[in-house]
Amino acid sequence: MASSPNPFPRGWRPKARDDVAFRVVGGGWVLFDPASQRIQVLDVVDALLWSLCTGESGVPELDEEVRRAFGAARDEPGVSQALQRFLDAGVLEAP
């Protein structure tokens, strides 16, 4: 599987902001950002990715974990796009 270039700084290890709440609500997952008072509804893939954003793994490792869990159909551009959405929402620490 070909992957796109990683758009983030080399060596960046995505880390969730400590104050953002990650909860199961009904049959889905949500993030609540107390700073903006905004809620994001996550699908199962994004929920797994969010749970892996501990600051311990880089983007290639996160991509590998997601592909391992959901199969080869998920590739790094998908993970990178989700990480960019998290950054745009301000729920990850900046790279």
Secondary structure as UniProt FT lines:
FT   TURN            10..11
FT   STRAND          15..16
FT   TURN            18..19
FT   STRAND          21..25
FT   TURN            26..27
FT   STRAND          28..33
FT   TURN            34..37
FT   STRAND          38..42
FT   HELIX           44..52
FT   HELIX           59..70
FT   TURN            72..73
FT   HELIX           76..89
//
